[in-house]
Amino acid sequence: MFGNMMGKLQEMQQKAEEVKKRLDTISVEAASSDNLIKVVCTANRKITNIEISEELLKDKEQLEDLVLTTVNKALEKAEKVNETEMQGVAKGMIPGM
């Protein structure tokens, strides 16, 4: 029984690592409400690109506010994808989760 449980645990760890690698290949994009800033990140919550409209370069305060808001929006989307993928691994390995 204990050996079977250890085998399941190792299998779950391996699947979790596979999911983490796959999450690096999933891109999530968020844009500010006026589309002046776009942020792209992986589902592992790593920012890969930020696009800023030339228009914003004249207003430092607005630029900073929009960057913060848009980055957080992208990271929230990435977190949801990450949680969904990791829950899929757990459900497949642990009955009743």
Secondary structure as the mmCIF struct_conf table of DSSP 4:
data_model
#
loop_
_struct_conf.conf_type_id
_struct_conf.id
_struct_conf.beg_label_comp_id
_struct_conf.beg_label_asym_id
_struct_conf.beg_label_seq_id
_struct_conf.end_label_comp_id
_struct_conf.end_label_asym_id
_struct_conf.end_label_seq_id
HELX_RH_AL_P HELX_RH_AL_P1 PHE A 2 LEU A 23
TURN_TY1_P TURN_TY1_P1 ASP A 24 THR A 25
STRN STRN1 SER A 27 ALA A 31
TURN_TY1_P TURN_TY1_P2 SER A 33 ASP A 34
BEND BEND1 ASN A 35 LEU A 36
STRN STRN2 ILE A 37 THR A 42
TURN_TY1_P TURN_TY1_P3 ALA A 43 ASN A 44
BEND BEND2 ARG A 45 ARG A 45
STRN STRN3 ILE A 47 ILE A 52
HELX_RH_3T_P HELX_RH_3T_P1 GLU A 54 LYS A 58
HELX_RH_AL_P HELX_RH_AL_P2 LYS A 60 MET A 93
BEND BEND3 ILE A 94 ILE A 94
TURN_TY1_P TURN_TY1_P4 PRO A 95 GLY A 96
#
